[in-house]
Structures are given as structure tokens and as C-alpha cells.
């Protein structure tokens, strides 16, 4: 039996639950959970914000743990190995996307907390390919958020072909944005942070921003028109996107990893005149995630975290709901 924390209705409190996971699939591993990040996507699923939650719901998709059991066909992992698990727990391994190394684009991919039970538990299961070994020396307490928030902002650097010579903006300095600043600075970019909170200016610079622009200051936004090669938007709010398209140089890209509540609207001329693009990416493939982990080790990049014990799980969710974490929450053993 697996012991977990589950909600039984939208927005409900997480309470203790046990479930029988059944036989371990041949290609799966069972992971003893050591730490688990708390992500805003857990909250969205808890509240059924996306209309696909099933109850009882066990959130948790930023898992760090050790392999406790392996299926009969598992070859890449061994019992006792420390691994991380993110948003995806499985993919078909046979479609053109999996075979080309783009497992994260598999149309039959299984999400760790969609239609299955996640990592707010003592154990969780996943396909061996999606349980990614941690590099030696990484701080396991802080590693969980890399498997969702971290790879979410690292993946577009790879997929959008961002160059070390590029000037890149980061919109929103929160759970995602504070990691994007660190990655882009280490990548070699000239980094501009957009923030609606002037009190974050010095902190944003300490994380890697060369420049900080107050996103509520029309004059400051106007002053950077035509200066950036790319902007990565991490925010979940509706903004005047034309302002940020104006900030781009020709061939610039406004790239979304955060999800605004309303459709993104702009005039076609804002794109055509400067050959600009609007794009987005999901989380990365296993290979890209492994590359990110190596990159974080090489450049000493870590998320800034707050810790709560698993027994404080509802307090942690309430703090996230209130928008108070700086910048990610990680659950630790009681």
C-alpha cells in the first residue's frame, strides 16, 4: 500500500489516504519519495482549474527520491539510485516524437498527476525513462523544483535557439522567472528582468539580471523598444502584449511558458513588419532535463526555496494560494 495525501473534491484539503498501486509495470520504477516541490500546477489541479482533475487527487510532480523497485524490463536504473520525476511520468516510446527524442511531445504521454497519483506520498511510480538520475553533488533538497519550474524555463533556451550573444527579457520574477534569470545569465545572455514589484530590483540583479524594468512604468517600457532578441513570459496574467512585441528587435520572439487566462491577441502587422514570432513550449524531454541538471551543476544554479514538512502540506498549499512563496516550496520528511 502507498500512503499519500489526497483531496476528495475541488479545492479540498489534503488528507491521508492509502491506495494499492497494483503490480509494477515491466518498464516502470517505484520511487521512495524523499522530497517533493509544490508547484502552482498542483494548485491548479487541486482546484480543477483546467477541467481535467480526477478525485481523489494526489498532487506532487517535483519528486526527488530513491528507486525502491524496478520492473522486469528496466535496464537504465538500479535500486537505490537517486532520481527526479517531473510533470511527465510516461510516454509511449514508439511514436515519431519519442523516437526523435521529443518524448515531451508524445500525444500519449502520461502526466504524473493527471489520471494517476502523484508525489505527495511515500512512493510514486513512473516509466524508467522519465525517472532521471541526479548528478553527483546536487543538493537533493533543492532539486525538486528543477524538474518542473526549472526545465520549463530551460527548455525554451534550447528549443528557441537562444544564443549567448542574445539580449533576453524575463517577464515575471517569481517561481519560474527567478530560475530563468540564473539560466540566461550563465548561458551568456544580456538579461533584462520585467517586474511589477520595484522592491525586487536588487534581488533580480543578484539572480542574474543586468537590467530591471518596471512593467508598470510606460516610459520605462517605451525606452527599451526594439532592444531585445527574445522575451520569456512566465506570468499567468493578461498584459498588453503589444508593448512586449514592440520591445523586440527584428526576428525577435515573445515566448510563453506561463499561461494567461485569456487568448493572446495582437495585430498581424506587429509580427509581419519585424518578422517577429509568438511561441511556447511545454516541459522538456528527458534528455533536455538531464542537460539542464548538468548545466545547473556546472554553474552552481539552484532554486530559492522555502521548506515545509509533509505534515504541513495544507499550510504549504495555503501559502502558495496566497502568492507568498519566495520562490519555490519543497516538502521535506516529517
DOVOTI-815974 format. One record per residue (C-alpha): residue number from 1; residue in three letters; x, y, z. Coordinates in nm, 3 decimals, always signed. Layout:
resi, resn, east, north, up
NUM, ALA, X, Y, Z
...
***
This chain:
resi, resn, east, north, up
1, UNK, +0.000, +0.000, +0.000
2, UNK, +0.112, +0.355, -0.077
3, UNK, +0.043, +0.629, +0.177
4, UNK, -0.048, +0.961, +0.020
5, UNK, -0.213, +1.299, +0.076
6, UNK, -0.526, +1.338, -0.136
7, UNK, -0.803, +1.589, -0.197
8, UNK, -1.150, +1.445, -0.246
9, UNK, -1.315, +1.748, -0.404
10, UNK, -1.210, +2.063, -0.591
11, UNK, -1.026, +2.297, -0.356
12, UNK, -1.046, +2.043, -0.074
13, UNK, -0.792, +1.991, +0.200
14, UNK, -0.532, +1.722, +0.152
15, UNK, -0.586, +1.432, +0.392
16, UNK, -0.417, +1.097, +0.448
17, UNK, -0.513, +0.819, +0.208
18, UNK, -0.379, +0.475, +0.127
19, UNK, -0.408, +0.304, -0.210
20, UNK, -0.299, -0.019, -0.374
21, UNK, -0.096, +0.062, -0.687
22, UNK, -0.125, -0.290, -0.824
23, UNK, +0.160, -0.479, -0.995
24, UNK, +0.461, -0.277, -1.108
25, UNK, +0.468, -0.245, -1.487
26, UNK, +0.767, -0.405, -1.661
27, UNK, +0.916, -0.073, -1.771
28, UNK, +0.830, +0.124, -1.455
29, UNK, +1.016, +0.202, -1.136
30, UNK, +0.880, +0.267, -0.789
31, UNK, +1.041, +0.561, -0.613
32, UNK, +1.064, +0.619, -0.238
33, UNK, +0.983, +0.991, -0.212
34, UNK, +1.237, +1.195, -0.015
35, UNK, +1.139, +1.550, -0.115
36, UNK, +0.866, +1.699, -0.331
37, UNK, +0.829, +2.051, -0.464
38, UNK, +0.494, +2.229, -0.451
39, UNK, +0.411, +2.391, -0.783
40, UNK, +0.130, +2.622, -0.891
41, UNK, +0.020, +2.345, -1.128
42, UNK, -0.055, +2.132, -0.820
43, UNK, -0.287, +2.409, -0.705
44, UNK, -0.448, +2.434, -1.048
45, UNK, -0.513, +2.061, -1.045
46, UNK, -0.639, +2.071, -0.686
47, UNK, -0.894, +2.335, -0.785
48, UNK, -0.978, +2.165, -1.119
49, UNK, -0.885, +2.491, -1.287
50, UNK, -0.810, +2.310, -1.614
51, UNK, -1.117, +2.084, -1.605
52, UNK, -0.926, +1.755, -1.612
53, UNK, -0.877, +1.672, -1.243
54, UNK, -0.999, +1.339, -1.107
55, UNK, -1.068, +1.282, -0.739
56, UNK, -0.931, +1.163, -0.512
57, UNK, -0.637, +1.371, -0.639
58, UNK, -0.281, +1.321, -0.515
59, UNK, -0.074, +1.619, -0.638
60, UNK, +0.305, +1.639, -0.647
61, UNK, +0.521, +1.636, -0.960
62, UNK, +0.859, +1.769, -0.847
63, UNK, +0.975, +1.449, -0.684
64, UNK, +1.320, +1.358, -0.556
65, UNK, +1.365, +1.007, -0.424
66, UNK, +1.542, +0.675, -0.449
67, UNK, +1.448, +0.383, -0.669
68, UNK, +1.288, +0.122, -0.444
69, UNK, +1.181, -0.136, -0.704
70, UNK, +1.223, -0.187, -1.077
71, UNK, +1.013, -0.363, -1.339
72, UNK, +1.144, -0.672, -1.514
73, UNK, +1.237, -0.481, -1.832
74, UNK, +1.411, -0.185, -1.664
75, UNK, +1.773, -0.151, -1.774
76, UNK, +1.872, +0.212, -1.716
77, UNK, +1.819, +0.237, -1.339
78, UNK, +1.901, +0.032, -1.033
79, UNK, +1.756, +0.004, -0.684
80, UNK, +1.894, +0.272, -0.453
81, UNK, +1.967, +0.523, -0.729
82, UNK, +1.857, +0.881, -0.656
83, UNK, +1.629, +1.024, -0.925
84, UNK, +1.395, +1.309, -1.001
85, UNK, +1.048, +1.298, -1.157
86, UNK, +0.863, +1.593, -1.307
87, UNK, +0.535, +1.666, -1.484
88, UNK, +0.557, +1.364, -1.715
89, UNK, +0.563, +1.009, -1.581
90, UNK, +0.544, +0.808, -1.903
91, UNK, +0.525, +0.824, -2.282
92, UNK, +0.467, +0.561, -2.549
93, UNK, +0.834, +0.527, -2.661
94, UNK, +0.716, +0.428, -3.011
95, UNK, +0.576, +0.738, -3.184
96, UNK, +0.781, +0.970, -3.406
97, UNK, +0.818, +1.217, -3.120
98, UNK, +0.952, +0.968, -2.869
99, UNK, +1.180, +0.810, -3.128
100, UNK, +1.322, +1.152, -3.220
101, UNK, +1.398, +1.231, -2.855
102, UNK, +1.098, +1.462, -2.811
103, UNK, +0.920, +1.244, -2.555
104, UNK, +0.759, +1.555, -2.404
105, UNK, +0.558, +1.599, -2.726
106, UNK, +0.424, +1.243, -2.728
107, UNK, +0.046, +1.257, -2.786
108, UNK, +0.004, +0.966, -2.543
109, UNK, +0.228, +1.100, -2.268
110, UNK, +0.104, +1.046, -1.914
111, UNK, +0.128, +1.334, -1.667
112, UNK, +0.234, +1.246, -1.315
113, UNK, -0.079, +1.392, -1.153
114, UNK, -0.333, +1.362, -1.435
115, UNK, -0.526, +1.037, -1.416
116, UNK, -0.269, +0.892, -1.178
117, UNK, -0.145, +0.956, -0.825
118, UNK, +0.149, +1.190, -0.773
119, UNK, +0.433, +1.254, -0.533
120, UNK, +0.258, +1.389, -0.223
121, UNK, +0.309, +1.037, -0.097
122, UNK, +0.570, +0.800, +0.039
123, UNK, +0.607, +0.634, -0.303
124, UNK, +0.533, +0.716, -0.666
125, UNK, +0.572, +0.527, -0.993
126, UNK, +0.698, +0.624, -1.339
127, UNK, +0.847, +0.485, -1.658
128, UNK, +1.221, +0.442, -1.622
129, UNK, +1.298, +0.699, -1.895
130, UNK, +1.120, +0.974, -1.704
131, UNK, +1.293, +0.897, -1.371
132, UNK, +1.611, +1.096, -1.431
133, UNK, +1.927, +1.029, -1.227
134, UNK, +2.060, +1.318, -1.020
135, UNK, +2.419, +1.427, -1.083
136, UNK, +2.665, +1.367, -0.800
137, UNK, +2.686, +1.657, -0.559
138, UNK, +2.349, +1.815, -0.633
139, UNK, +2.155, +1.936, -0.328
140, UNK, +1.861, +1.695, -0.329
141, UNK, +1.656, +1.922, -0.102
142, UNK, +1.656, +2.194, -0.368
143, UNK, +1.649, +1.976, -0.678
144, UNK, +1.274, +1.905, -0.697
145, UNK, +1.170, +2.242, -0.843
146, UNK, +1.419, +2.194, -1.127
147, UNK, +1.201, +1.911, -1.259
148, UNK, +0.908, +2.143, -1.332
149, UNK, +0.983, +2.513, -1.285
150, UNK, +1.348, +2.476, -1.386
151, UNK, +1.301, +2.271, -1.700
152, UNK, +1.004, +2.489, -1.801
153, UNK, +1.236, +2.789, -1.838
154, UNK, +1.544, +2.598, -1.954
155, UNK, +1.365, +2.419, -2.239
156, UNK, +1.294, +2.737, -2.443
157, UNK, +1.663, +2.829, -2.433
158, UNK, +1.725, +2.508, -2.626
159, UNK, +1.410, +2.497, -2.840
160, UNK, +1.416, +2.865, -2.941
161, UNK, +1.787, +2.856, -3.018
162, UNK, +1.875, +3.137, -2.780
163, UNK, +2.238, +3.236, -2.831
164, UNK, +2.488, +3.356, -2.567
165, UNK, +2.507, +3.684, -2.760
166, UNK, +2.131, +3.747, -2.736
167, UNK, +1.959, +4.009, -2.527
168, UNK, +1.675, +3.833, -2.345
169, UNK, +1.396, +3.959, -2.123
170, UNK, +1.220, +3.763, -1.849
171, UNK, +0.866, +3.868, -1.770
172, UNK, +0.770, +3.790, -1.410
173, UNK, +1.024, +3.729, -1.134
174, UNK, +0.862, +3.451, -0.936
175, UNK, +0.887, +3.074, -0.910
176, UNK, +0.977, +3.038, -1.279
177, UNK, +1.134, +3.374, -1.351
178, UNK, +1.395, +3.364, -1.076
179, UNK, +1.537, +3.046, -1.231
180, UNK, +1.518, +3.185, -1.585
181, UNK, +1.739, +3.477, -1.479
182, UNK, +2.002, +3.241, -1.345
183, UNK, +1.999, +3.017, -1.653
184, UNK, +2.017, +3.302, -1.903
185, UNK, +2.298, +3.482, -1.719
186, UNK, +2.502, +3.162, -1.706
187, UNK, +2.419, +3.097, -2.075
188, UNK, +2.595, +3.425, -2.156
189, UNK, +2.297, +3.646, -2.242
190, UNK, +2.241, +4.008, -2.153
191, UNK, +1.939, +3.971, -1.928
192, UNK, +1.654, +4.214, -1.860
193, UNK, +1.401, +4.141, -1.586
194, UNK, +1.049, +4.280, -1.609
195, UNK, +0.882, +4.312, -1.271
196, UNK, +0.578, +4.492, -1.132
197, UNK, +0.744, +4.499, -0.788
198, UNK, +1.018, +4.765, -0.762
199, UNK, +1.131, +4.609, -0.432
200, UNK, +1.259, +4.309, -0.631
201, UNK, +1.511, +4.514, -0.828
202, UNK, +1.824, +4.433, -0.630
203, UNK, +1.718, +4.075, -0.579
204, UNK, +1.661, +4.031, -0.952
205, UNK, +2.008, +4.166, -1.020
206, UNK, +2.157, +3.927, -0.765
207, UNK, +1.991, +3.641, -0.956
208, UNK, +2.146, +3.742, -1.287
209, UNK, +1.958, +4.037, -1.436
210, UNK, +2.174, +4.308, -1.590
211, UNK, +1.875, +4.542, -1.614
212, UNK, +1.540, +4.563, -1.435
213, UNK, +1.238, +4.734, -1.594
214, UNK, +0.925, +4.827, -1.401
215, UNK, +0.648, +4.669, -1.606
216, UNK, +0.401, +4.928, -1.474
217, UNK, +0.610, +5.223, -1.598
218, UNK, +0.506, +5.314, -1.954
219, UNK, +0.811, +5.536, -2.004
220, UNK, +1.050, +5.261, -1.895
221, UNK, +0.881, +5.013, -2.129
222, UNK, +0.894, +5.260, -2.416
223, UNK, +1.264, +5.321, -2.360
224, UNK, +1.353, +4.959, -2.441
225, UNK, +1.159, +4.936, -2.767
226, UNK, +1.345, +4.738, -3.032
227, UNK, +1.618, +4.619, -2.796
228, UNK, +1.556, +4.250, -2.713
229, UNK, +1.603, +3.932, -2.916
230, UNK, +1.361, +3.731, -2.704
231, UNK, +1.126, +3.765, -2.409
232, UNK, +1.027, +3.465, -2.197
233, UNK, +0.692, +3.526, -2.027
234, UNK, +0.639, +3.332, -1.705
235, UNK, +0.331, +3.523, -1.588
236, UNK, -0.024, +3.392, -1.556
237, UNK, -0.187, +3.731, -1.608
238, UNK, -0.331, +3.921, -1.903
239, UNK, -0.099, +4.201, -2.018
240, UNK, -0.076, +4.440, -2.311
241, UNK, +0.131, +4.206, -2.528
242, UNK, +0.183, +4.472, -2.795
243, UNK, +0.419, +4.652, -2.555
244, UNK, +0.641, +4.344, -2.533
245, UNK, +0.629, +4.280, -2.907
246, UNK, +0.744, +4.641, -2.951
247, UNK, +1.038, +4.568, -2.718
248, UNK, +1.167, +4.303, -2.958
249, UNK, +1.425, +4.354, -3.231
250, UNK, +1.356, +4.223, -3.583
251, UNK, +1.326, +3.843, -3.579
252, UNK, +1.255, +3.863, -3.206
253, UNK, +1.039, +3.612, -3.021
254, UNK, +0.779, +3.651, -2.746
255, UNK, +0.780, +3.308, -2.584
256, UNK, +0.521, +3.181, -2.337
257, UNK, +0.577, +2.931, -2.058
258, UNK, +0.324, +3.092, -1.824
259, UNK, -0.045, +3.064, -1.915
260, UNK, -0.250, +3.387, -1.922
261, UNK, -0.622, +3.332, -1.862
262, UNK, -0.735, +3.499, -2.186
263, UNK, -0.640, +3.443, -2.551
264, UNK, -0.325, +3.622, -2.666
265, UNK, -0.427, +3.895, -2.908
266, UNK, -0.219, +4.117, -3.135
267, UNK, -0.235, +4.279, -3.478
268, UNK, -0.063, +4.080, -3.750
269, UNK, +0.141, +4.387, -3.851
270, UNK, +0.316, +4.371, -3.512
271, UNK, +0.460, +4.037, -3.627
272, UNK, +0.495, +4.087, -4.001
273, UNK, +0.689, +4.412, -4.005
274, UNK, +0.981, +4.286, -3.798
275, UNK, +0.942, +3.916, -3.882
276, UNK, +0.862, +3.850, -3.515
277, UNK, +0.714, +3.540, -3.360
278, UNK, +0.492, +3.429, -3.073
279, UNK, +0.568, +3.080, -2.943
280, UNK, +0.551, +2.849, -2.644
281, UNK, +0.698, +2.529, -2.506
282, UNK, +0.598, +2.263, -2.256
283, UNK, +0.840, +2.100, -2.015
284, UNK, +1.147, +1.938, -2.167
285, UNK, +1.231, +1.586, -2.276
286, UNK, +1.430, +1.352, -2.053
287, UNK, +1.747, +1.434, -2.250
288, UNK, +1.695, +1.810, -2.215
289, UNK, +1.621, +1.769, -1.845
290, UNK, +1.945, +1.577, -1.797
291, UNK, +2.130, +1.854, -1.983
292, UNK, +1.971, +2.113, -1.755
293, UNK, +2.085, +1.922, -1.445
294, UNK, +2.443, +1.914, -1.575
295, UNK, +2.421, +2.287, -1.653
296, UNK, +2.297, +2.370, -1.303
297, UNK, +2.589, +2.178, -1.154
298, UNK, +2.846, +2.346, -1.377
299, UNK, +2.718, +2.694, -1.290
300, UNK, +2.601, +2.640, -0.929
301, UNK, +2.240, +2.728, -1.014
302, UNK, +1.977, +2.650, -0.751
303, UNK, +1.615, +2.750, -0.697
304, UNK, +1.546, +2.962, -0.392
305, UNK, +1.320, +2.756, -0.169
306, UNK, +1.113, +2.750, +0.147
307, UNK, +1.060, +2.417, +0.321
308, UNK, +0.756, +2.265, +0.490
309, UNK, +0.726, +1.913, +0.625
310, UNK, +0.485, +1.673, +0.454
311, UNK, +0.269, +1.705, +0.766
312, UNK, +0.237, +2.080, +0.692
313, UNK, +0.116, +2.016, +0.340
314, UNK, -0.205, +2.220, +0.371
315, UNK, -0.016, +2.517, +0.519
316, UNK, +0.219, +2.496, +0.222
317, UNK, -0.072, +2.495, -0.024
318, UNK, -0.233, +2.791, +0.152
319, UNK, +0.091, +2.988, +0.129
320, UNK, +0.112, +2.912, -0.241
321, UNK, -0.253, +3.009, -0.292
322, UNK, -0.178, +3.345, -0.126
323, UNK, +0.117, +3.402, -0.362
324, UNK, +0.367, +3.435, -0.078
325, UNK, +0.650, +3.189, -0.153
326, UNK, +0.993, +3.326, -0.238
327, UNK, +1.028, +3.145, -0.460
328, UNK, +0.950, +2.770, -0.452
329, UNK, +0.817, +2.543, -0.176
330, UNK, +0.964, +2.200, -0.107
331, UNK, +0.812, +1.936, +0.120
332, UNK, +1.061, +1.756, +0.342
333, UNK, +1.030, +1.448, +0.568
334, UNK, +0.834, +1.494, +0.891
***
